[in-house]
């Protein structure tokens, strides 16, 4: 499977490395292919392609700061019918939620990327855990939300390949729950000083 990742920050880098190890073709679709992050990806052997070619992949992954999302989606090629994975959290500079309760980043991205099969995932834990999900004594969970059943199945398989237990979180509107859950992880990691080496898992009896 060809996966195009928009953004080469911590989350995008961790996901790309994991999926390349799993045997997928991973490219980074970046606006500035001369940036330090672009050079870093190229040095690691990844292909760096223009942003407007991201829609050529089987799966496109949006992994950008919230403030950069709208401009990036305007530059990406047509996404109608494509699987678009939204890993973002709508954070303010003070690391609070910018939107919530009656809408979500996932739903807003779906309105910007007309016709795309948007799936919310990979937003509820830190980048370090995405790169090392298999190191936990029990598999951490990865909630997956979306309105297209097949798209959710594809993204769930990608989560499982990284070592997560994929959890069907329901429709894309469930992003309204997953983004505050991400805030809980962020606040515990940074404000409550738990560090970044913890994740949420589902324990059954």
N, C-alpha and C positions, 0 to 999 in steps of 0.2 A: 504494500500500500504506500502511496506517496502522500506525505504529510507536509504541508507548508505552514510554518509557524511565523506569525506576524509579531515581531518583537524578539529581542535576543537578551532580555534581562535574566534575572535569576530563575524565574519560573520557566520561561521559554527554553533556556539552556538546559535545565534539569529534565524537562519533558523530552526535548529533542535527543539528548544523550540516551535516555532510557529506551526510547522507541527505536533508535538506531541499533542499540544492542539487541532489541527484539527482532531485528531484521527488516525494519521498514526503511524506505527511502525518505530522508528528512531534508528539507531545504528551509532556509530562512529568507522570508520575504521582507525586505527592509527598505524604508524610504531612503536612508543614507547608507550606501554601500561602502563608503570610505570611513565610517565611524570606527571608534575603538571596538565596539561590540561586534561590528561586522567583520573586522579584521580578526578578532578573537575566534569567531565561528569558522572563518576560512582557515585559520591556523589549525583548528581541530579537525579539519577535513570535510566540513560541511559546505555545500553549495549555497551561495548567497545570491538571491535573484531579486529582480525589481518587484516592488510592492504590488504593481498592477498585474502581476502574473500569479498571485497567490491562489486565485480561484481555479487555476489549472490542476490543482492537486485533488486527490480523492477526499481528503479532509483538510480543512483550513482551521488553524488554531489562533485565536485572538489572545495575545498575551502582552498587553500594553498597560501603562498607567491610565486610569480612567480619563484623565484630561486629554489624552491623545487619541482616544477611540474614534470619535466622530470624524476627525480629519483623515485618519487612516482608512476608514471604511469608504470615504468618498473617493479615495485613490485606488482602491482595490477593484479588480475587474468584476463583472457581473457575478453575483453569488446565488442567483435564483436556482433552486434545486440542490445546491451544494450543502454539505455538512459543515457548519461553522460552530466550532467549540469556543464558548465564552468562558475564559478563566478569570475574568476581571472582577474586581470589587470596587464599588463606587466610593472611593475614599477621598476625604478632604485632606488638605495639608496637615491637619492635626490628627489624622488617622481616625476620623469619625465617619459614619455613613453620610454621604451627600444626599441620597434618596432612599426611600423605603416605605414600608407599611402598605401603600396602595399601588406601588410600582417597583420595578427593580431594574438593575443594569441589564440583566438578561433580556427582559421584555423590551427595553429601550433599544438594545442592539438589534433585536429582531425587527423593530420598526425602521431602523436605519438600513439594515441589510435586507432589502425587500426580497421575499421569496426564499431566503436561505432557511435551511433546516437547522435552527439554532439549538444547541444543547449546552446547558450550564454544567460545568464540571471543573475539577482541578482548581477550586478557589477556596477550599475550606481548611487547608493546611499549608505549611510553608514549603518553599522550594527545596530546602534540604531534605525534607521528608519525601518529596516526590522523587528525589534521586536515590533514596535509601529506604523505600517502603518495605522491602524484604528484610530489613534489619530488625524490625519490631518482633517481639515474642508472639504477638497475635496480629493478624493482618489489619491494618488501619482501613477504615471505610472511606469510600469516595462516592458521595451522593451524585447522581446523574439525573438532571431534569430536562425535559423537552416535550414537545408536542408530536414529534414524529417517532414512531416506535422503532423503525429500522435504524434511524440515526442514533437513537439511544442505545440500541444493541451494539452498533459499531463502536461508539465511545466507551461503552461498558467493557468491551473486549480490550480496548486500549488501556483502560484503567487496570484491568486484571493483569495485563502483560507487565505492568510496572510493579505489581505486587499488592495492589489494593483489592479489597472486597467492594465491588461495585454495588451500590444500593440504588434501586429505582426510586427516585424522589417524587415522581409524578410529573405533571405538566410543567411547562416553562415558567408558569406563574409561581411555582414553588421556589424560584430564585429569590422571592421575597423572604423565604425562610433561610435559604442557604447563605445569603450574603450577611445577615446578622450572625449566623453561626460562624462565619469567617471572622467577623469582628470579635467574637468571644475568643477565638484562637489568638488573634492578634493582640488583644488586650492582656490575655493570660501570659503570652510570650514576652511582651514588652513592658507592660505596666506592672503586672504582678510578678515579674522576674522569674517565670518558670523556665525561660529559655525556649529554644526552638526545636528541641529534640523530643517532642511529644506529639501525638496525633489521637484522633478519636477513632474508636472501634466499636463494633456492635458485639456485645457479649450475650450469648443465649444460654438458657438453662433448660 
